[in-house]
Amino acid sequence: VTLLDDQRTDAGFFPRMVDEDTERHRFRVHRSAMTSPPVYAAELEQVFGHSWLYVGHESEIPHPGDYVRRPVGGRPVFLVRGAKSGEVHVFHNTCTHRGALVCRTDRGNAKTFQCFYHAWTFDTDGRLVGVPDRDGYGDGLDFSSLGLVAPPRVENYRGFIFLSYDPDIADLPTYLAGAKEYLDLVIDGASGSVEIIRGTHEYGMEANWKLLVENSIDGYHAVPVHTTYFQYLAALGTDISAGVTGFGRDLGNGHAVVEGDAPWGRPIASWEPSFGEAASQVIEQIRADLVARHGEQQARRMANTSRNLLIYPNLIINDIMAVTVRTFMPTAADRTEITAWELAPRDELPLLRERRLDNFLTFLGPGGFATPDDIEAMESCQAGFTSGGVEWNDISRGMARLPQVNDEAQMRAFWRRWSEQVEPAPARSGGSR
Amino acid sequence: MTLSAPGSVQAPLIDGLEAVSRPVVEDLLYLEAELLDAWNLDGWLQLYTEDARYVIPATDTPEGDPDRDLVLVDDDRMRMTSRVERLNSRRAHREYPHSNTRHLVTNVRPGTPGAGVLPVTAGFAVFRFRNGRGTYYVGRYDYRLAVVDGRLLIRHKRVELDLTALRPAYDVAIIL
């Protein structure tokens, strides 16, 4: 046991929170991982300080000068397209003078960002272009070094913009590992060019953020929790008798996916009765295009299978009855802020866009027929943890077979990486990280 | 009138949209609020026309168009019915057991009737209490009322939230 472990035990949580025993087919996670304030504090630095985090999609800022602001990894930043350069930038949202936020509205278009405190002004490429009463400063002060500051690493993968606060992290494609193929599948399945639809779901829950990681890629809960949604589908005339079948996969670096045949219709490109006859022909055409471009097998995968993709640590892309891009961040061990968008093919036909929006809302989002019940389940777990008596969560399902969509292999992939980041492995004890 | 019995719910009788006064509109909106607070959702549905639509835009786009933008709720009559069936079942886990709610409707301002509908705006506050926890929703109702078989019914209800994000209220599993 290292000194660090000793300190942590004193701080009130178990020295090893992720416990895997392959011989006994047992994988368990200590509940302090979800309840302990010191674990939460460690995660802010060791997980969110050393991962690639989703910032936004370049379609959110199509024109020069367009910007959106939002917290990433709990820190306020903003995403802006340079008015002159056209380049996509991410900046820390803080004035280099005395600290005030320089971007104070959620979105818009700007030529400059002027700090309202002392009126220092920055252009959309981050340069400091205005300082009132400049005569008050000596000649030696280098104003060119006082531009807005970008996070250490910013990269764009096919329109998805990520940042990392770790200057030494691997490049984004390497980090994405096996998740890259799935991101490609979502983008290529949507005709290769995608956009975020206007309108954001910004909701919350009183539960640990990792419960949402698990829930977002959990096939096992679908039938018991979402009965009312499946009843709704059945009422619409959709045949759901086959249920959700498929498999779970560890994609490396903590990323994971569950993929399977979808009992629901998918606007790309699997028709269901509720879409209406008019949409049927259009969807057939889209499907024919997918087959022409990607071959029958891959087209079938794009059109008829669903996938719930986790990009470690806190990005979910669920390509199910529609595509949701969801990120979330803890504000305490038992409190999570969730932000979700809808992703769609760029310039989609209005008829299909309406079907897609419709399909999204029935299941997804804080006003849908499913998401509120997921929140209830996660808050219920968080409340259950405080009862004590039971120290461990069991995540063993599927350890003795090829992992199915309703197994827990994908969660184990997450937890192993989380464990590497948050709790030093015995073999590495004493090493710096 | 018993609020818990759906069969007894009746929207106000009127001669025509031109004859509708503010108190009549208020009667309808207050009845709706009472039915929701009494969890008489089948009765609530009876206040709506067959071609009704119930919409809640996202908190960052209160002007959002449900045909083009992502919103929080976009129900036609069929989905309103499914929503009610869901909430009446014991399997809408977020609302089983139900929250105690109080829908407060105020600043009711009927507009000028046209194209067969009477536009009405109102302010609202909805309080939701469950498991010792309280949340609230505040905003503006945008109604379009219509006369069907001599009764004043709701054809369209749009709920624009003043909340800048839904986070403090968690979700909108209840009907606003």
Interface residues (C-beta under 8 A of the other chain):
Chain A: D106 R107 I197 R198 G199 T200 H201 E202 Y203 G204 M205 E206 V225 T227 T228 Q231 Y232 A235 E337 I338 W341 E342 P350 R353 E354 L357 D358 F360 L361 T362 G365 P366 G367 F369 T371 P372 D373 I375 E376 A377
Chain B: I56 P57 A58 T59 D60 T61 G64 P66 D67 R68 D69 L70 V71 L72 V73 D74 R79 S82 R83 E85 R86 S89 R91 A92 H93 R94 E95 A165 L166 R167 P168 Y170 D171 V172 A173
